[in-house]
């Protein structure tokens, strides 16, 4: 876990080098049902879209799930020496292009007609069209406080937001399967911290966890013979998973580290006032219930076309660890591709790069990407005088990671003694 969660200390965010890679396929045009030909195409593209770990022991065309998934993780590693070459087929021309600040601003202000669709170019492989996207590692500081929020708090935030923004901002409660409020994930797709941890163990670390099967090996699937699966049991026990969740739940919340210099402290105070005045605090609430200094409403918001992603949010609930529809054939509204959960800004100084895929290395670039419901605030920030912008940025740079020495990686004793 610490390989990715390390910025600002153990449990923090991660760099782009550790981003999760996602592949999302598009259903062929005019296809309304899943037949054997489509199943074979999907399996040839990436078996993880069609076969669960539970089905793998008796694999055959008939055993493939009737509902094909649209998105799968493209894992970084495998014990198979041929995996890296197989993986590279998907990545040619897929990496996100770093866009200059002026181009981002021009697009989001309507002064440029050059589309940003190149962020996720549509490519073709094995007879299917697909897109590549990424997820950056979120910080886990203070996660236990968020985990303890009752569902009623999310309803209260909707009312509070509607009363204070004249309805130009309209958040949605992230929902999980079953209708409960989602608290974790870039789109709030995990109901509670334990589910979030279990999913990470299985999907991202490749561990066979209780109730969460690790992904299948995509190079060991064949229509001609049963899939060989090692039946070694669990890699991590229920007790260990619960202990891991408890550890994450007790990571301390971030802190506001204000300067001791009187002039600098005054500048930070003015920056916070402007942060509220230009509308940033309309979504980045300073306090949620009894959680102070969180700077989030934990709701979903339409963030504009520039932040659209192939894996849509699903406010009605999604079985996927990363969100998205239940099936390849489910058509989701375009606005769900633009919706993101407001990330808590506490600890933001030590959690860059920013946004869901880490495309913004700095605060100004992250602000520039804000459009949709956040367009007014982004415009208001751009219209500030340079010195005023610097004061807002000075305030953001006071939102620091916890000051606990034990969070430093060099002070952590790993299981192997390193």
C-alpha positions as CSV (number, residue, x, y, z in Angstrom):
1,X,0.0,0.0,0.0
2,X,2.8,2.4,0.9
3,X,4.3,2.1,-2.7
4,X,1.5,4.4,-3.8
5,X,0.2,6.0,-0.6
6,X,3.3,7.9,0.4
7,X,3.2,11.6,-0.4
8,X,3.2,13.6,2.9
9,X,3.8,10.4,4.8
10,X,2.4,6.9,5.0
11,X,-1.2,6.9,3.8
12,X,-0.8,10.0,1.5
13,X,-1.4,10.4,-2.2
14,X,0.7,9.0,-5.0
15,X,2.6,10.2,-8.0
16,X,1.5,9.7,-11.6
17,X,4.1,6.9,-11.9
18,X,1.7,4.8,-9.8
19,X,-1.5,5.7,-11.5
20,X,-4.1,3.0,-12.2
21,X,-4.5,2.3,-15.9
22,X,-8.1,1.7,-17.1
23,X,-9.3,0.4,-20.5
24,X,-12.9,1.1,-21.6
25,X,-14.3,-0.5,-24.7
26,X,-17.2,0.8,-26.8
27,X,-20.0,-1.5,-27.9
28,X,-20.2,-1.8,-31.7
29,X,-22.8,0.4,-33.3
30,X,-26.4,-0.9,-33.5
31,X,-25.6,-3.8,-31.1
32,X,-28.5,-4.4,-28.7
33,X,-27.7,-7.8,-27.4
34,X,-24.7,-9.9,-26.5
35,X,-24.0,-12.9,-28.8
36,X,-21.2,-15.4,-29.1
37,X,-19.3,-13.2,-31.6
38,X,-19.3,-10.2,-29.3
39,X,-18.3,-12.3,-26.3
40,X,-15.3,-13.7,-28.3
41,X,-14.2,-10.2,-29.4
42,X,-14.4,-9.0,-25.8
43,X,-12.4,-12.0,-24.5
44,X,-9.8,-11.5,-27.2
45,X,-9.4,-7.9,-26.2
46,X,-9.1,-8.4,-22.5
47,X,-10.6,-11.5,-20.7
48,X,-11.2,-9.5,-17.5
49,X,-14.1,-7.7,-19.2
50,X,-16.0,-11.0,-19.6
51,X,-14.8,-13.5,-17.0
52,X,-14.8,-13.3,-13.3
53,X,-12.3,-15.1,-11.1
54,X,-15.1,-17.4,-9.9
55,X,-15.9,-18.4,-13.5
56,X,-12.3,-19.1,-14.5
57,X,-12.1,-22.6,-13.1
58,X,-14.6,-23.9,-15.6
59,X,-14.1,-21.5,-18.5
60,X,-16.0,-22.0,-21.8
61,X,-17.8,-19.7,-24.2
62,X,-21.1,-20.6,-22.5
63,X,-19.6,-19.7,-19.1
64,X,-18.8,-16.2,-20.0
65,X,-21.0,-13.7,-18.2
66,X,-24.1,-12.6,-20.1
67,X,-23.3,-9.0,-19.0
68,X,-20.0,-7.9,-20.4
69,X,-18.2,-5.1,-18.5
70,X,-17.1,-2.0,-20.3
71,X,-14.0,-1.2,-18.2
72,X,-11.1,-3.2,-16.8
73,X,-7.8,-2.4,-15.1
74,X,-4.7,-2.8,-17.2
75,X,-2.4,-4.1,-14.5
76,X,1.3,-3.1,-14.4
77,X,2.7,-6.5,-13.5
78,X,2.3,-10.2,-14.0
79,X,4.3,-13.4,-13.2
80,X,4.1,-14.2,-17.0
81,X,7.2,-13.0,-18.8
82,X,5.1,-12.3,-21.9
83,X,2.7,-10.0,-20.1
84,X,4.6,-6.7,-20.6
85,X,4.6,-7.1,-24.4
86,X,0.9,-8.0,-24.3
87,X,0.2,-4.9,-22.2
88,X,2.1,-2.5,-24.4
89,X,-0.3,-3.1,-27.3
90,X,-2.9,-1.0,-25.5
91,X,-0.7,1.9,-24.6
92,X,0.6,3.1,-28.0
93,X,-0.5,6.7,-28.4
94,X,-2.6,6.5,-25.2
95,X,-0.7,8.5,-22.7
96,X,-2.3,11.8,-21.6
97,X,-0.7,14.8,-23.3
98,X,0.3,17.6,-21.0
99,X,-1.5,20.7,-22.1
100,X,-0.2,24.3,-21.5
101,X,-2.2,26.4,-19.1
102,X,-3.2,28.9,-21.7
103,X,-4.8,26.2,-23.9
104,X,-6.8,24.8,-20.9
105,X,-8.1,28.3,-20.1
106,X,-8.9,29.0,-23.8
107,X,-10.9,25.8,-24.1
108,X,-12.8,26.3,-20.8
109,X,-13.7,29.9,-21.7
110,X,-14.9,29.1,-25.2
111,X,-12.1,31.0,-26.8
112,X,-10.7,28.0,-28.5
113,X,-12.5,25.5,-30.7
114,X,-9.7,23.0,-30.5
115,X,-11.2,20.0,-28.8
116,X,-9.7,18.3,-25.7
117,X,-11.0,14.9,-26.9
118,X,-7.3,14.0,-27.5
119,X,-7.0,13.4,-23.7
120,X,-8.7,10.0,-24.3
121,X,-8.2,9.2,-28.0
122,X,-10.4,6.4,-29.4
123,X,-8.2,3.5,-30.6
124,X,-9.0,0.1,-32.1
125,X,-7.6,-3.4,-31.2
126,X,-9.0,-6.9,-31.8
127,X,-12.0,-5.5,-33.6
128,X,-13.1,-3.2,-30.8
129,X,-12.8,0.5,-30.1
130,X,-11.4,1.5,-26.8
131,X,-10.2,4.4,-24.7
132,X,-7.4,4.6,-22.1
133,X,-7.7,6.6,-18.8
134,X,-6.0,6.9,-15.5
135,X,-6.7,7.2,-11.8
136,X,-4.3,9.0,-9.4
137,X,-3.8,7.6,-5.9
138,X,-5.9,9.6,-3.3
139,X,-4.6,10.5,0.2
140,X,-6.2,8.5,3.0
141,X,-5.6,10.9,5.9
142,X,-8.7,11.4,8.0
143,X,-10.5,8.6,6.2
144,X,-12.0,7.2,9.4
145,X,-13.9,10.5,10.0
146,X,-15.4,10.4,6.5
147,X,-16.3,6.7,7.1
148,X,-18.3,7.7,10.1
149,X,-20.6,10.1,8.4
150,X,-24.3,9.0,8.4
151,X,-26.2,9.2,5.1
152,X,-28.4,12.0,6.4
153,X,-25.4,14.3,6.3
154,X,-25.2,14.0,2.5
155,X,-28.9,15.0,2.3
156,X,-28.2,18.0,4.5
157,X,-25.3,19.1,2.3
158,X,-27.6,19.1,-0.8
159,X,-30.1,21.4,1.0
160,X,-27.3,23.6,2.3
161,X,-25.7,23.9,-1.2
162,X,-29.0,24.8,-2.9
163,X,-29.8,27.5,-0.3
164,X,-26.4,29.2,-0.7
165,X,-25.7,29.0,-4.4
166,X,-29.0,30.0,-6.0
167,X,-29.1,26.5,-7.6
168,X,-26.4,27.2,-10.1
169,X,-24.5,24.4,-8.4
170,X,-26.4,21.2,-8.1
171,X,-24.5,18.3,-6.4
172,X,-25.6,14.7,-6.5
173,X,-25.2,12.2,-3.7
174,X,-22.8,9.4,-4.9
175,X,-24.8,6.2,-4.7
176,X,-23.6,2.6,-4.4
177,X,-25.5,-0.5,-5.3
178,X,-28.4,-0.6,-2.9
179,X,-28.9,3.1,-2.7
180,X,-26.5,3.9,0.2
181,X,-24.3,7.0,0.0
182,X,-20.8,6.5,-1.3
183,X,-18.0,8.0,0.7
184,X,-14.8,6.9,-1.1
185,X,-13.3,6.9,-4.6
186,X,-13.0,9.6,-7.2
187,X,-16.7,9.2,-7.9
188,X,-17.8,8.1,-4.5
189,X,-18.3,4.5,-5.7
190,X,-17.4,2.8,-2.4
191,X,-19.9,3.0,0.5
192,X,-17.5,2.6,3.4
193,X,-13.8,2.3,4.1
194,X,-13.7,-1.4,4.5
195,X,-15.2,-2.0,1.1
196,X,-12.7,0.6,-0.3
197,X,-9.8,-1.3,1.3
198,X,-11.0,-4.7,0.2
199,X,-11.4,-3.5,-3.4
200,X,-7.9,-2.1,-3.4
201,X,-6.4,-5.3,-2.1
202,X,-8.1,-7.4,-4.8
203,X,-8.2,-5.0,-7.8
204,X,-4.9,-3.1,-7.3
205,X,-2.7,-5.3,-5.3
206,X,-3.8,-8.6,-6.8
207,X,-4.6,-10.3,-3.5
208,X,-7.3,-12.9,-3.1
209,X,-9.3,-11.2,-0.3
210,X,-12.5,-12.4,1.5
211,X,-15.4,-11.8,-0.9
212,X,-13.1,-10.0,-3.4
213,X,-11.4,-12.2,-5.9
214,X,-8.2,-11.0,-7.5
215,X,-8.2,-10.5,-11.3
216,X,-7.7,-13.4,-13.6
217,X,-4.5,-13.8,-15.6
218,X,-5.4,-12.5,-19.1
219,X,-2.7,-14.7,-20.8
220,X,-4.1,-18.0,-19.4
221,X,-7.5,-17.9,-20.9
222,X,-8.4,-20.1,-23.8
223,X,-11.6,-21.3,-25.5
224,X,-9.9,-24.6,-26.2
225,X,-9.1,-25.8,-22.8
226,X,-10.1,-25.0,-19.2
227,X,-8.4,-22.1,-17.6
228,X,-5.6,-23.2,-15.2
229,X,-6.1,-21.5,-11.9
230,X,-4.0,-22.0,-8.8
231,X,-6.3,-22.7,-5.9
232,X,-4.1,-21.4,-3.1
233,X,-6.9,-19.9,-1.0
234,X,-6.9,-16.4,0.4
235,X,-3.8,-14.2,0.2
236,X,-5.1,-12.0,3.0
237,X,-7.4,-13.1,5.8
238,X,-10.6,-11.5,7.0
239,X,-8.8,-10.6,10.3
240,X,-5.9,-9.0,8.4
241,X,-8.3,-7.0,6.2
242,X,-10.1,-5.7,9.2
243,X,-6.8,-4.7,10.8
244,X,-5.7,-2.9,7.7
245,X,-9.0,-1.0,7.6
246,X,-8.6,-0.1,11.2
247,X,-5.1,1.2,10.6
248,X,-6.3,3.4,7.7
249,X,-9.3,4.6,9.7
250,X,-6.9,5.8,12.4
251,X,-4.7,7.8,10.1
252,X,-4.9,11.4,11.5
253,X,-6.6,14.1,9.6
254,X,-4.5,16.8,7.8
255,X,-3.7,20.1,9.5
256,X,-3.9,23.8,8.6
257,X,-0.3,25.0,8.9
258,X,-0.4,28.8,9.0
259,X,2.7,30.9,8.9
260,X,4.1,32.5,12.1
261,X,5.1,35.6,10.3
262,X,2.4,38.3,10.8
263,X,2.4,39.6,7.3
264,X,2.3,36.2,5.7
265,X,-0.4,35.1,8.1
266,X,-2.5,38.1,7.1
267,X,-2.0,37.2,3.4
268,X,-3.2,33.7,4.0
269,X,-6.3,35.0,5.8
270,X,-7.1,37.2,2.9
271,X,-6.5,34.2,0.6
272,X,-9.0,32.2,2.5
273,X,-11.6,35.0,2.4
274,X,-11.2,35.2,-1.4
275,X,-11.4,31.4,-1.7
276,X,-14.9,31.8,-0.2
277,X,-15.8,34.9,-2.0
278,X,-15.1,33.6,-5.5
279,X,-17.2,30.5,-4.9
280,X,-14.7,27.8,-4.2
281,X,-16.3,27.1,-0.8
282,X,-19.6,26.5,-2.5
283,X,-18.4,22.9,-3.1
284,X,-15.3,22.8,-1.0
285,X,-17.1,23.2,2.4
286,X,-14.7,24.0,5.2
287,X,-16.7,21.8,7.5
288,X,-19.0,18.7,7.0
289,X,-21.0,17.7,10.1
290,X,-18.3,17.7,12.8
291,X,-15.4,17.3,10.5
292,X,-13.5,20.6,10.5
293,X,-11.1,21.7,7.8
294,X,-12.1,19.0,5.2
295,X,-13.0,21.5,2.4
296,X,-15.4,19.2,0.5
297,X,-19.1,18.5,0.2
298,X,-18.4,14.9,-0.9
299,X,-21.0,15.2,-3.6
300,X,-20.8,14.7,-7.4
301,X,-20.6,17.7,-9.7
302,X,-20.5,18.2,-13.5
303,X,-16.9,19.5,-14.0
304,X,-17.2,20.2,-17.7
305,X,-16.2,18.6,-21.0
306,X,-12.4,18.9,-20.4
307,X,-12.7,16.5,-17.4
308,X,-14.9,14.0,-19.2
309,X,-13.7,10.4,-18.7
310,X,-14.6,7.2,-20.5
311,X,-15.6,5.6,-17.2
312,X,-18.8,7.4,-16.2
313,X,-20.0,8.1,-12.7
314,X,-23.2,6.2,-11.8
315,X,-25.2,8.1,-9.2
316,X,-27.6,5.2,-9.1
317,X,-25.0,2.8,-7.9
318,X,-22.3,0.7,-9.7
319,X,-20.8,-2.7,-9.0
320,X,-17.5,-1.6,-10.3
321,X,-14.6,-0.5,-8.1
322,X,-14.1,2.5,-10.3
323,X,-17.7,3.4,-11.2
324,X,-19.3,3.0,-14.6
325,X,-22.3,1.2,-15.9
326,X,-23.3,-2.4,-15.1
327,X,-22.9,-3.6,-18.6
328,X,-21.2,-2.9,-21.9
329,X,-24.6,-2.3,-23.5
330,X,-25.8,0.2,-20.9
331,X,-25.9,3.7,-22.3
332,X,-25.0,6.3,-19.7
333,X,-25.9,10.0,-20.1
334,X,-22.9,12.2,-21.2
335,X,-23.1,14.3,-18.1
336,X,-22.1,11.2,-16.0
337,X,-18.8,11.2,-17.8
338,X,-18.2,14.7,-16.5
339,X,-19.2,14.2,-12.8
340,X,-16.6,13.9,-10.1
341,X,-16.8,13.8,-6.3
342,X,-15.5,17.0,-4.7
343,X,-12.1,15.8,-3.4
344,X,-11.3,17.0,0.2
345,X,-8.7,19.7,0.0
346,X,-7.2,19.0,3.4
347,X,-3.6,18.0,3.0
348,X,-3.7,19.4,-0.6
349,X,-0.2,21.0,-0.3
350,X,1.3,17.5,0.0
351,X,-1.0,15.6,-2.3
352,X,-0.1,16.8,-5.8
353,X,-0.4,16.1,-8.7
354,X,-4.1,17.0,-8.8
355,X,-7.4,15.9,-10.3
356,X,-8.6,12.4,-10.8
357,X,-5.8,11.4,-13.2
358,X,-3.0,13.6,-11.9
359,X,-3.0,15.8,-15.0
360,X,-2.5,19.0,-13.0
361,X,0.9,19.3,-11.3
362,X,0.1,22.6,-9.7
363,X,-2.9,24.4,-8.1
364,X,-3.2,27.0,-10.9
365,X,-3.5,24.2,-13.5
366,X,-6.0,22.3,-11.4
367,X,-8.1,25.4,-11.1
368,X,-7.9,26.0,-14.9
369,X,-9.4,22.6,-15.5
370,X,-12.5,23.5,-13.5
371,X,-15.4,24.1,-15.8
372,X,-19.1,23.1,-15.8
373,X,-20.5,23.9,-12.3
374,X,-17.1,25.3,-11.3
375,X,-16.8,27.6,-14.3
376,X,-17.8,30.7,-12.3
377,X,-15.3,30.2,-9.6
378,X,-12.5,29.4,-12.1
379,X,-13.3,32.6,-14.0
380,X,-13.4,34.6,-10.8
381,X,-9.9,33.3,-9.9
382,X,-8.5,34.3,-13.3
383,X,-10.0,37.8,-12.9
384,X,-8.2,38.3,-9.6
385,X,-5.1,40.5,-9.6
386,X,-1.8,38.5,-9.6
387,X,-1.1,39.4,-5.9
388,X,-4.7,38.3,-5.0
389,X,-4.2,34.9,-6.8
390,X,-1.0,34.4,-4.9
391,X,-2.8,34.9,-1.6
392,X,-5.4,32.2,-2.5
393,X,-2.5,29.9,-3.4
394,X,-0.8,30.7,-0.2
395,X,-3.9,29.7,1.7
396,X,-4.1,26.4,-0.3
397,X,-0.5,25.8,0.6
398,X,-1.4,25.9,4.3
399,X,-3.5,22.7,3.9
400,X,-0.8,20.3,4.9
401,X,-0.5,16.6,5.7
402,X,-0.5,15.4,9.3
403,X,2.5,16.3,11.4
404,X,2.9,12.8,12.7
405,X,6.5,11.5,12.5
406,X,5.4,7.9,12.4
407,X,3.9,8.6,9.0
408,X,7.3,9.1,7.4
409,X,8.2,6.0,5.3
410,X,11.7,5.9,6.5
411,X,10.4,5.3,10.0
412,X,8.2,2.3,9.0
413,X,9.4,-1.1,9.8
414,X,8.2,-3.4,7.0
415,X,7.4,-7.1,7.6
416,X,10.7,-8.2,6.1
417,X,12.7,-5.9,8.3
418,X,13.6,-3.4,5.6
